[in-house]
């Protein structure tokens, strides 16, 4: 990676003004020019440093139990695959004395609603510096159609629609504030005092008044705000509402609005954001990004730039300007991968320990579960994040020689709706138990409306003794369970409040359907995402209602 030594005192915004003569692209995005061998060398050097730090720490020894790996190969043999439970006692209690390096900040994320409210993760000074550089790199790429052509400048109006601190995405505006004078909508300090939903709506309102140059947000939130804009514009073809909008806008925005309204009336279609905004960058993240990207590109006139980040793994991946897939930053984490088959087997057989592959060993078109080891003094080692990726182009494309990957979804035993809520077998079981409804069998699947909007579909079978009860219907079951999901998981409640998504659908199956499948297959039906074949088989026995 090439970083500019002579220009280290300049702010990113100053470098943007001189990007051709300073080779801004080489400084921040030089990792895209690495060949796989050089990328691997950087990873191995950082990993060797991390092995030394982590293995000597109290946290490392709580897992290694006296073993002392010296090489990456030994590390992968001696350290078992880990989950958050392996770190919880130390990290949730902020035991800094047990860590590989002193943290400068602790970040949080959702764990499992109703049972384990949060996970915490320590970040060292070196980890924050890596995020700083990689954040500026992705902003450079996202605002460029080719190298050294970034359009960003001081004063750009930036709508930021990602979770605030203590989530990892809350670091992003603070990083950018040090390097470039963006006008965040609303300002960061004001936004931090607002609820997530309120600040997104307020930011978009401010953008309508003065314009938006960049949008950085959760993909599902951007999609919802886009739909809301189009619906509102349908009622603004004339009359007092349109006049009020015009009076609240700056002169340049008012002129854009008038011109766009005339075009839309002529074409007999609703107005979309791309009719009045000309974005320099549209950066998005979130579980269901691939479902929304085509819609967002069509409505904003800008190809969304996807990134992947999380509290445990920091800022991990970014698309290149070709948008054919994402590359891993070389200094964020050391990735390993579990084949999809082994990932599913480990869910069926809790004692099964899958083998892992390195990035260079992946096969195009195959899906893999991500495993990460933190670098630069981080806490996690061979940690199963719970996310699935697909290897898209192992030899890269015209923008990079590095492997390109695509984020797919959470692992099969977790249902994540729009990046807001993580539903597991435990959370569904708890909701059913607390509701005291006569449900005897249940399986849940993540499904999509028209292949785009995700929802949670519960297939239920009730006690035969309750079948004739007038009080038991798909509608009643749905309303009861919705109350308990909201009670146990506030993120579930946010889906409805902030995105207008009612994610729950109930299909009431005929009594005996589950037992018939078990009899035919000799195997229990998985509680989460059993697969289309089993669901179709269950439904083929008949249903008693759907809501």
Secondary structure per residue as TSV (DSSP state, phi and psi in degrees):
chain	resnum	aa	ss	phi	psi
A	1	X	-	360.0	135.8
A	2	X	-	-102.3	125.8
A	3	X	-	-122.3	137.1
A	4	X	-	-75.0	111.3
A	5	X	S	-76.2	-42.6
A	6	X	T	-68.4	-20.8
A	7	X	T	-112.2	19.1
A	8	X	T	-65.0	-23.3
A	9	X	T	-82.6	-13.6
A	10	X	S	-79.7	144.2
A	11	X	-	-72.7	157.6
A	12	X	H	-55.9	-41.2
A	13	X	H	-62.0	-37.5
A	14	X	H	-67.9	-37.8
A	15	X	H	-66.6	-33.4
A	16	X	H	-59.7	-36.3
A	17	X	H	-67.3	-23.9
A	18	X	T	-122.2	31.2
A	19	X	H	-61.6	-29.6
A	20	X	H	-71.8	-46.8
A	21	X	H	-74.9	-26.5
A	22	X	H	-92.9	-8.6
A	23	X	T	55.5	57.8
A	24	X	H	-56.0	-39.2
A	25	X	H	-61.3	-44.7
A	26	X	H	-63.5	-35.1
A	27	X	H	-68.8	-45.6
A	28	X	H	-99.8	-30.2
A	29	X	H	-115.1	14.7
A	30	X	G	-60.3	-22.4
A	31	X	G	-63.1	-23.5
A	32	X	G	-67.7	-22.1
A	33	X	G	-87.4	-4.8
A	34	X	-	-67.0	142.5
A	35	X	-	-86.1	162.9
A	36	X	H	-55.0	-34.3
A	37	X	H	-66.0	-44.5
A	38	X	H	-67.3	-39.5
A	39	X	H	-57.9	-45.4
A	40	X	H	-64.4	-37.0
A	41	X	H	-63.3	-42.1
A	42	X	H	-63.0	-45.7
A	43	X	H	-60.8	-44.2
A	44	X	H	-65.7	-39.6
A	45	X	H	-63.0	-46.5
A	46	X	H	-66.0	-36.1
A	47	X	H	-68.5	-38.7
A	48	X	H	-63.3	-39.2
A	49	X	H	-63.7	-41.9
A	50	X	H	-67.9	-39.3
A	51	X	H	-58.2	-42.5
A	52	X	H	-63.2	-46.0
A	53	X	H	-66.6	-49.2
A	54	X	H	-68.5	-42.3
A	55	X	H	-65.9	-28.5
A	56	X	H	-85.8	-9.6
A	57	X	S	-83.2	160.2
A	58	X	H	-62.4	-37.0
A	59	X	H	-64.8	-46.0
A	60	X	H	-61.2	-42.7
A	61	X	H	-71.7	-22.7
A	62	X	H	-65.8	-21.0
A	63	X	H	-102.9	-39.8
A	64	X	H	-75.6	-30.0
A	65	X	T	52.6	56.8
A	66	X	T	94.9	-17.7
A	67	X	-	-73.9	151.2
A	68	X	-	-137.1	84.7
A	69	X	-	-67.3	142.5
A	70	X	-	-113.0	-23.6
A	71	X	S	-121.8	167.2
A	72	X	H	-63.3	-39.7
A	73	X	H	-61.9	-44.8
A	74	X	H	-65.2	-39.4
A	75	X	H	-59.3	-44.5
A	76	X	H	-69.1	-24.9
A	77	X	H	-83.1	-38.3
A	78	X	H	-85.9	-30.9
A	79	X	S	-92.6	120.0
A	80	X	-	-71.8	162.6
A	81	X	-	-63.4	137.0
A	82	X	B	-119.4	160.2
A	83	X	-	-128.9	174.2
A	84	X	G	-62.5	-29.7
A	85	X	G	-55.3	-29.5
A	86	X	G	-71.0	-17.2
A	87	X	T	-114.6	-11.9
A	88	X	H	-55.3	-47.2
A	89	X	H	-59.7	-37.1
A	90	X	H	-81.2	-47.2
A	91	X	H	-76.6	-40.8
A	92	X	T	-66.4	-25.0
A	93	X	T	-96.0	7.2
A	94	X	T	52.4	48.5
A	95	X	-	-78.9	79.6
A	96	X	G	-63.2	-26.7
A	97	X	G	-67.7	-15.9
A	98	X	G	-97.3	-4.0
A	99	X	S	-88.5	158.4
A	100	X	S	-64.9	-31.1
A	101	X	S	-152.4	153.8
A	102	X	-	-67.6	133.1
A	103	X	E	-82.5	152.5
A	104	X	E	-105.2	-14.1
A	105	X	E	-158.6	148.9
A	106	X	E	-111.0	128.8
A	107	X	E	-110.4	163.2
A	108	X	E	-131.7	160.5
A	109	X	E	-153.9	168.4
A	110	X	E	-68.1	141.5
A	111	X	E	-103.8	-86.2
A	112	X	E	-142.5	106.1
A	113	X	T	-51.1	133.0
A	114	X	T	92.3	-29.4
A	115	X	T	-110.9	-55.1
A	116	X	E	-126.2	100.8
A	117	X	E	-59.7	-47.9
A	118	X	E	-137.8	158.7
A	119	X	E	-114.5	141.8
A	120	X	E	-115.8	151.0
A	121	X	E	-142.2	132.8
A	122	X	E	-85.7	142.8
A	123	X	E	-121.2	128.7
A	124	X	E	-88.0	170.5
A	125	X	H	-59.8	-43.3
A	126	X	H	-66.5	-35.2
A	127	X	H	-64.7	-42.1
A	128	X	H	-64.1	-39.9
A	129	X	H	-63.5	-36.7
A	130	X	H	-64.8	-43.6
A	131	X	H	-61.5	-40.8
A	132	X	H	-54.3	-53.5
A	133	X	H	-64.1	-44.2
A	134	X	H	-70.0	-30.9
A	135	X	H	-64.4	-44.5
A	136	X	H	-67.8	-32.8
A	137	X	H	-63.6	-47.7
A	138	X	H	-68.3	-33.7
A	139	X	H	-67.4	-35.5
A	140	X	H	-64.1	-46.5
A	141	X	H	-65.9	-44.4
A	142	X	H	-63.9	-26.2
A	143	X	T	-102.4	15.2
A	144	X	-	-126.0	139.2
A	145	X	S	-95.0	-12.9
A	146	X	S	-160.1	165.1
A	147	X	T	-56.4	145.7
A	148	X	T	57.5	35.5
A	149	X	-	-131.2	30.2
A	150	X	-	-63.9	136.0
A	151	X	-	-94.7	-6.1
A	152	X	-	-67.3	147.1
A	153	X	-	-150.2	161.4
A	154	X	T	-53.1	141.3
A	155	X	T	89.9	-8.1
A	156	X	-	-61.0	143.2
A	157	X	E	-91.8	117.8
A	158	X	E	-116.1	120.5
A	159	X	E	-91.7	120.0
A	160	X	E	-113.2	112.9
A	161	X	E	-118.6	39.0
A	162	X	S	-112.1	165.6
A	163	X	-	-63.7	142.1
A	164	X	-	-79.8	176.4
A	165	X	T	-56.4	143.7
A	166	X	T	-88.7	14.2
A	167	X	S	-73.9	153.4
A	168	X	T	-61.1	-34.1
A	169	X	T	-66.0	-19.0
A	170	X	H	-67.5	-17.8
A	171	X	H	-70.5	-29.8
A	172	X	H	-58.1	-50.4
A	173	X	H	-64.1	-31.6
A	174	X	H	-69.1	-35.6
A	175	X	H	-64.8	-47.2
A	176	X	H	-66.8	-35.4
A	177	X	H	-59.2	-30.6
A	178	X	H	-73.1	-22.6
A	179	X	H	-113.6	-20.4
A	180	X	-	-154.9	141.6
A	181	X	-	-87.9	71.1
A	182	X	-	-72.6	146.1
A	183	X	E	-92.9	95.4
A	184	X	E	-73.2	139.8
A	185	X	E	-114.4	109.7
A	186	X	S	-74.4	171.9
A	187	X	-	-53.8	149.3
A	188	X	H	-55.7	-47.4
A	189	X	H	-64.1	-40.4
A	190	X	H	-65.1	-43.2
A	191	X	H	-63.3	-38.0
A	192	X	H	-64.7	-21.1
A	193	X	T	-89.6	-2.1
A	194	X	S	-104.2	160.1
A	195	X	-	-69.0	158.6
A	196	X	H	-57.3	-45.7
A	197	X	H	-65.3	-42.6
A	198	X	H	-65.6	-41.3
A	199	X	H	-72.2	-28.0
A	200	X	H	-66.9	-44.0
A	201	X	H	-66.4	-41.3
A	202	X	H	-65.9	-40.5
A	203	X	H	-62.2	-41.2
A	204	X	H	-68.9	-36.8
A	205	X	H	-61.9	-43.9
A	206	X	H	-64.0	-36.8
A	207	X	H	-64.4	-36.4
A	208	X	H	-64.6	-31.1
A	209	X	H	-77.8	-41.4
A	210	X	H	-120.6	-9.9
A	211	X	-	106.8	160.2
A	212	X	-	-133.2	127.4
A	213	X	S	-100.4	-26.1
A	214	X	E	-149.0	147.6
A	215	X	E	-130.1	122.4
A	216	X	E	-124.6	105.9
A	217	X	E	-158.5	172.8
A	218	X	E	-69.2	131.3
A	219	X	H	-57.0	-42.2
A	220	X	H	-64.5	-34.6
A	221	X	H	-69.3	-44.0
A	222	X	H	-59.9	-42.8
A	223	X	H	-63.0	-42.9
A	224	X	H	-63.9	-44.1
A	225	X	H	-66.5	-33.2
A	226	X	H	-65.1	-45.8
A	227	X	H	-63.5	-40.7
A	228	X	H	-63.7	-39.4
A	229	X	H	-61.4	-46.3
A	230	X	H	-65.1	-39.8
A	231	X	H	-65.4	-41.2
A	232	X	H	-66.1	-36.1
A	233	X	H	-68.0	-26.2
A	234	X	H	-64.2	-28.1
A	235	X	T	-93.5	10.1
A	236	X	-	-117.5	26.0
A	237	X	S	-74.3	-9.7
A	238	X	S	176.4	179.8
A	239	X	H	82.6	-167.5
A	240	X	H	-66.7	-33.4
A	241	X	H	-64.6	-40.7
A	242	X	H	-66.1	-39.7
A	243	X	H	-63.1	-43.4
A	244	X	H	-61.4	-41.2
A	245	X	H	-60.5	-45.7
A	246	X	H	-62.6	-41.1
A	247	X	H	-67.8	-25.1
A	248	X	H	-87.1	-9.5
A	249	X	S	-92.2	157.0
A	250	X	-	-68.2	159.0
A	251	X	H	-54.4	-42.1
A	252	X	H	-67.1	-38.9
A	253	X	H	-69.9	-37.4
A	254	X	H	-61.9	-40.6
A	255	X	H	-65.4	-42.5
A	256	X	H	-60.4	-42.6
A	257	X	H	-62.6	-44.4
A	258	X	H	-62.7	-45.7
A	259	X	H	-63.4	-43.8
A	260	X	H	-64.5	-39.4
A	261	X	H	-63.8	-38.8
A	262	X	H	-64.9	-43.1
A	263	X	H	-63.0	-44.2
A	264	X	H	-67.6	-36.8
A	265	X	H	-65.2	-40.7
A	266	X	H	-65.6	-38.0
A	267	X	H	-90.0	-1.3
A	268	X	T	54.1	54.7
A	269	X	-	-144.7	158.8
A	270	X	-	-70.7	152.4
A	271	X	-	-71.9	142.6
A	272	X	-	-120.3	160.5
A	273	X	G	-54.8	-35.4
A	274	X	G	-63.4	-15.5
A	275	X	G	-71.8	-26.4
A	276	X	T	-123.5	-15.9
A	277	X	-	-110.0	142.9
A	278	X	-	-121.7	87.6
A	279	X	-	-72.6	141.9
A	280	X	S	-87.2	-29.3
A	281	X	E	-152.4	137.3
A	282	X	E	-129.0	96.8
A	283	X	E	-103.5	129.7
A	284	X	E	-136.3	154.2
A	285	X	E	-149.1	155.7
A	286	X	S	139.7	162.3
A	287	X	T	-59.2	-44.7
A	288	X	T	-103.5	30.9
A	289	X	H	-55.0	-43.8
A	290	X	H	-63.7	-22.3
A	291	X	H	-74.9	-24.5
A	292	X	H	-106.8	-12.9
A	293	X	H	-61.0	-43.4
A	294	X	H	-63.1	-42.7
A	295	X	H	-61.9	-43.6
A	296	X	H	-68.1	-39.7
A	297	X	H	-63.8	-39.7
A	298	X	H	-67.3	-39.2
A	299	X	H	-88.0	-23.9
A	300	X	H	-104.1	-14.8
A	301	X	S	70.3	21.1
A	302	X	S	-141.9	131.5
A	303	X	-	-68.8	123.8
A	304	X	-	-62.6	140.6
A	305	X	E	-104.9	111.4
A	306	X	E	-88.8	139.2
A	307	X	E	-127.2	167.0
A	308	X	E	-132.8	125.3
A	309	X	E	-146.4	158.7
A	310	X	E	-164.7	159.0
A	311	X	T	-60.4	-42.2
A	312	X	T	-74.2	-32.3
A	313	X	T	-110.0	0.5
A	314	X	E	63.6	-149.2
A	315	X	E	-87.6	107.5
A	316	X	E	-103.4	-40.9
A	317	X	E	-137.9	154.4
A	318	X	E	-144.4	148.8
A	319	X	E	-70.6	159.5
A	320	X	-	-92.3	179.7
A	321	X	T	-76.3	-2.9
A	322	X	T	-84.2	-20.7
A	323	X	-	60.9	32.3
A	324	X	S	-89.8	-9.7
A	325	X	-	162.0	178.1
A	326	X	E	-106.3	151.0
A	327	X	E	-111.2	154.5
A	328	X	E	-84.6	136.6
A	329	X	-	-68.2	136.7
A	330	X	T	-72.8	-17.0
A	331	X	T	-115.0	17.3
A	332	X	T	-91.5	-57.2
A	333	X	E	-149.9	164.9
A	334	X	E	-100.7	110.1
A	335	X	E	-89.8	143.4
A	336	X	E	-128.7	167.7
A	337	X	E	-141.2	141.6
A	338	X	E	-108.8	132.3
A	339	X	E	-60.7	154.2
A	340	X	H	-59.9	-38.8
A	341	X	H	-62.0	-45.1
A	342	X	H	-70.2	-32.6
A	343	X	H	-62.6	-45.0
A	344	X	H	-66.9	-39.3
A	345	X	H	-63.4	-38.8
A	346	X	H	-68.7	-23.0
A	347	X	H	-75.0	-36.0
A	348	X	H	-76.5	-34.3
A	349	X	-	-121.4	91.2
A	350	X	T	-54.0	-27.7
A	351	X	T	-84.6	-5.1
A	352	X	-	-76.9	129.1
A	353	X	-	-108.0	103.9
A	354	X	-	-70.3	152.7
A	355	X	-	-77.2	157.2
A	356	X	-	-118.3	157.7
A	357	X	B	-114.9	156.1
A	358	X	-	-90.3	166.6
A	359	X	G	-55.6	-39.7
A	360	X	G	-70.2	-12.5
A	361	X	G	-99.3	1.1
A	362	X	-	-73.4	156.0
A	363	X	-	-112.6	134.8
A	364	X	T	-57.3	138.4
A	365	X	T	84.9	-3.4
A	366	X	-	-100.8	151.2
A	367	X	E	-100.7	147.0
A	368	X	E	-142.7	146.7
A	369	X	E	-86.3	133.7
A	370	X	E	-81.6	137.0
A	371	X	E	-126.8	132.7
A	372	X	E	-127.3	150.0
A	373	X	E	-118.5	125.5
A	374	X	E	-63.4	149.5
A	375	X	-	-112.0	172.2
A	376	X	T	58.5	39.3
A	377	X	T	87.4	12.6
A	378	X	-	-71.4	172.9
A	379	X	S	-91.6	-28.9
A	380	X	-	-92.3	139.8
A	381	X	S	-133.0	124.7
A	382	X	S	47.5	50.8
A	383	X	E	-94.0	127.1
A	384	X	E	-82.1	104.0
A	385	X	E	-68.8	-35.4
A	386	X	E	98.0	23.8
A	387	X	E	-123.7	147.3
A	388	X	E	-110.2	137.5
A	389	X	E	-125.8	155.7
A	390	X	E	-115.2	134.7
A	391	X	E	-76.5	117.7
A	392	X	E	-97.8	-56.6
A	393	X	E	-138.7	103.9
A	394	X	T	-71.6	-21.6
A	395	X	T	-103.2	14.6
A	396	X	-	72.6	-155.2
A	397	X	B	-148.5	-153.8
A	398	X	T	-72.5	-8.5
A	399	X	T	-101.3	-18.8
A	400	X	B	-164.0	154.0
A	401	X	S	-94.0	-3.9
A	402	X	S	-77.7	153.5
A	403	X	-	-60.2	140.8
A	404	X	E	-107.6	133.7
A	405	X	E	-125.9	162.8
A	406	X	E	-127.3	133.2
A	407	X	E	-75.1	132.7
A	408	X	E	-102.0	-61.0
A	409	X	E	-179.8	-177.3
A	410	X	E	-69.3	165.1
A	411	X	-	-60.4	163.3
A	412	X	T	-62.1	-25.2
A	413	X	T	-94.9	15.5
A	414	X	-	-130.9	134.8
A	415	X	E	-110.0	114.6
A	416	X	E	-109.8	120.7
A	417	X	E	-103.5	112.7
A	418	X	T	59.3	21.8
A	419	X	T	80.0	8.3
A	420	X	T	-103.5	-41.0
A	421	X	E	-134.0	142.4
A	422	X	E	-114.4	107.4
A	423	X	E	-101.6	129.5
A	424	X	-	-124.2	174.7
A	425	X	H	-57.6	-39.2
A	426	X	H	-63.7	-45.7
A	427	X	H	-67.8	-36.0
A	428	X	H	-68.4	-44.6
A	429	X	H	-60.7	-40.9
A	430	X	H	-64.7	-41.9
A	431	X	H	-63.6	-42.2
A	432	X	H	-66.0	-42.5
A	433	X	H	-65.0	-44.7
A	434	X	H	-66.5	-32.0
A	435	X	H	-72.3	-21.1
A	436	X	T	59.3	25.8
A	437	X	-	-77.3	150.0
A	438	X	-	-79.6	51.7
A	439	X	E	-86.9	125.0
A	440	X	E	-105.9	-25.3
A	441	X	E	-141.6	146.4
A	442	X	E	-155.9	141.8
A	443	X	E	-139.3	150.2
A	444	X	E	-125.1	145.1
A	445	X	E	-138.0	145.1
A	446	X	E	-88.0	122.1
A	447	X	E	-128.8	172.8
A	448	X	E	-131.8	143.1
A	449	X	E	-83.7	118.7
A	450	X	T	54.5	29.7
A	451	X	T	72.2	10.3
A	452	X	T	-122.7	-64.4
A	453	X	E	-84.3	122.9
A	454	X	E	-80.8	151.7
A	455	X	E	-151.5	164.4
A	456	X	E	-97.4	121.6
A	457	X	E	-113.0	114.1
A	458	X	E	-97.8	128.6
A	459	X	E	-106.7	111.5
A	460	X	E	-116.4	150.2
A	461	X	E	-128.3	129.4
A	462	X	E	-103.1	164.9
A	463	X	-	-57.1	128.6
A	464	X	G	-53.3	-30.3
A	465	X	G	-67.1	-18.2
A	466	X	G	-101.7	-1.3
A	467	X	T	-60.2	-39.3
A	468	X	T	-83.0	-2.2
A	469	X	-	-72.1	129.0
A	470	X	T	-67.2	-19.9
A	471	X	T	-80.7	-14.2
A	472	X	-	-101.3	115.3
A	473	X	-	-148.8	167.8
A	474	X	H	-59.5	-38.0
A	475	X	H	-64.4	-44.8
A	476	X	H	-63.8	-45.0
A	477	X	H	-59.8	-42.6
A	478	X	H	-63.6	-47.0
A	479	X	H	-64.6	-40.8
A	480	X	H	-63.7	-49.2
A	481	X	H	-67.6	-33.5
A	482	X	H	-61.0	-40.4
A	483	X	H	-59.4	-43.9
A	484	X	H	-75.7	-33.4
A	485	X	H	-61.9	-42.7
A	486	X	H	-65.8	-39.0
A	487	X	H	-63.5	-41.1
A	488	X	H	-83.9	-24.4
A	489	X	-	-139.6	103.5
A	490	X	H	-64.8	-27.6
A	491	X	H	-64.2	-33.6
A	492	X	H	-62.7	-42.2
A	493	X	H	-62.3	-36.4
A	494	X	H	-63.5	-30.4
A	495	X	H	-55.2	-43.8
A	496	X	H	-78.0	-42.0
A	497	X	H	-69.2	-42.8
A	498	X	H	-96.7	-32.9
A	499	X	H	-111.1	-4.0
A	500	X	-	66.8	21.3
A	501	X	-	-96.8	124.4
A	502	X	-	-104.8	94.8
A	503	X	-	-83.4	1.2
A	504	X	E	-104.6	128.9
A	505	X	E	-127.8	139.1
A	506	X	E	-117.8	131.9
A	507	X	E	-119.4	121.7
A	508	X	E	-93.3	115.7
A	509	X	E	-90.3	156.7
A	510	X	-	-66.3	146.1
A	511	X	T	-59.6	138.1
A	512	X	T	93.4	-6.0
A	513	X	H	-62.4	-46.9
A	514	X	H	-63.6	-46.2
A	515	X	H	-63.2	-32.2
A	516	X	H	-65.8	-42.2
A	517	X	H	-64.4	-44.4
A	518	X	H	-61.1	-39.4
A	519	X	H	-65.3	-40.1
A	520	X	H	-74.3	-37.0
A	521	X	H	-99.9	-21.0
A	522	X	S	72.1	19.3
A	523	X	S	-141.0	144.2
A	524	X	-	-66.1	149.0
A	525	X	-	-81.9	127.8
A	526	X	-	-56.6	142.4
A	527	X	S	-74.2	-22.9
A	528	X	B	-128.3	130.3
A	529	X	-	45.4	66.4
A	530	X	-	-72.7	-12.2
A	531	X	-	104.6	151.5
A	532	X	H	-61.8	-37.3
A	533	X	H	-61.2	-47.9
A	534	X	H	-67.5	-38.7
A	535	X	H	-63.8	-45.8
A	536	X	H	-60.9	-36.5
A	537	X	H	-65.6	-43.7
A	538	X	H	-60.5	-47.3
A	539	X	H	-66.9	-28.6
A	540	X	H	-64.3	-21.4
A	541	X	T	-76.4	-11.1
A	542	X	-	113.4	152.8
A	543	X	E	-123.5	160.4
A	544	X	E	-114.3	7.8
A	545	X	E	150.8	156.7
A	546	X	E	-146.8	138.6
A	547	X	-	-151.3	360.0
